[in-house]
Amino acid sequence: MSELTVEDRLAMTRRVMKMLESWNLSAQDMIRLLLLPASVKARNIARFRDGQAFPADANVDRRVSYLLRIEEALQTYFPRNPEMRDIWVKRGNKQFGKRAPIAVMVEDGESGLISVLSHLDCTFAWDLTGSKTEYRAAG
C-alpha cells in the first residue's frame, strides 16, 4: 500500500475509520486492531477521522487490507442491508466459539482478522491453503 497517493491513503483511512466506528470500537480497540505504533495514543484517534492518514507501516497496511476485504465480503453477504453487516460483526458466531467476529479480530490480532476474512471470503481461504498453487501445478 506504500505506492498509494496521499489522497488514496486519506480516503482509505476515512473508510476504515467509518467502518470501525460503526462497529462501536473504542479508541484502544482500534489501536490494537490496526496495530498502530506506540506513538499513537487513544486521544489521537480522532485525527484519523479528521484528515490524517494512517501511518505508512507494513503491519498497519496489512491489517487495513484485511479490514477492507472484510468490508467487501460483508457487502457481498448483505448487499441490501448495511445494518446487518454491523450486526453480523457484533453477534456471537458458532464458527468462532460463539465469540463475536469483532472480538476475534481485536483479541486475536492478525490471526483473528485472517480467521474472519477466511470465513467470509472463500477465495481468501482457498489462497491461504495453497490450493491455488496446487491446482495450477496439477492443471
N, C-alpha and C positions, 0 to 999 in steps of 0.2 A: 504494500500500500504506500510505500515511500515515494512512488512515482506519481502520486496524486497531486493535483494542483492545490493551492491553499483553499480555493473556493470549494473544491471537491471534498477536502478534509473537513471544512466547516459544515458543509451540507451533511456529510456522513455523521459528524459529531452531533448535530442537531437531531438527526433521525434516530440515532441510538438513544440520546437523552430523552426524547419524547417517548420512545418505547419503554425505557426503564422507569420513567415517571408514571406511565400508565400502569405499570406493574406495582406501583407504590413502594418502590425500593427506597430505603434510607440512603443517605449520602455514604455512610460507612459501607453498606452493602454494594453500592455502585463502585466504590473504590476497590473493594475486594473482588467483585465480579470481573472488572476490567483490568485488574492487577496494575492499577495506576502507581506510578513511582511514589516513594515515601514522602517526597516533597509536596505532593498533592494532599491537602487536608480536607476534611469534610466541609469546612466552611468555604472551600474553593470550588466546590462542585457547581455552584450557580454560574461560574464563569463559562463553563462548557455550554450551558443553556443560552448564555447571553452573548456569544460571539467568539469564544476562544476554542480552537480545535484541540482534540485530544493530543497528548504528546506523541511525537513520532518515535515510537518504541515498538520493537518487534513483538513483544508479549501483548501489548495493548492492541496492536494492529491485528494480531491473530485472533484475539478474543472478540474484537469488534467484527471481524469477518464471520466468526461463528454466530454471533448475535444477529447479524444481517441475514444470514442464511436461515436462521431460526425464524426470523420475522417473515421471510419469503415463504417458508414452508407453512407457517400458520395462516398466511394469506391464501395459500392453496387449499388448506384444510377447511377454512372458514371464509370463503370468498365474499359472502354477502352479509356476514355478521361479525364486524370488528370487535364487538363486545365479547364474543365467545373466545376470541384469541387471548384476551386478558384473563378471562375466566379459566380457560384451559391451563394457562401457566400457573395459576394460583391454586388450583384444585388438586387434591391428592390423586395420585395415579398408581394403579396397580403395578405398572411396569417399573416404577421406581420405589417399590416397597411402601406404597401409599404416601410417599412424600410428594409434595407439590414440585413440579418441574423447576420452578424458580428457586426452591430450597436446594434442589440437587445442583443447580448451576452455581449458586452462591457458596454453598457449603463444600462442594467437591471441586470447585475451581474448573480448570480446563477439562479435566476428565468428565465433570458434570455437564459442561457445555457440549462436549462430544457425545455424551450419552443422550442428551435431549435432542440434539440435532440428528443423531442416528435413528432415534425413534421416529422423528417427524419426516426425515428425508431418506428414503431407502437408497437413493443413488449415492448419498454420502456414506452410508453404512457399507454399501457394495464396494465403493472405492477403498474404504478402510481395510476390508478383508483381503484385498489383493486380488479379488475375483476378477476384476477388470483386466489385470495383467495376465492372470492365468488363462482367461478366456481368449485374449489376443494371441497368446502363445499356442494355445490349442487349436485356434482357428486358422 
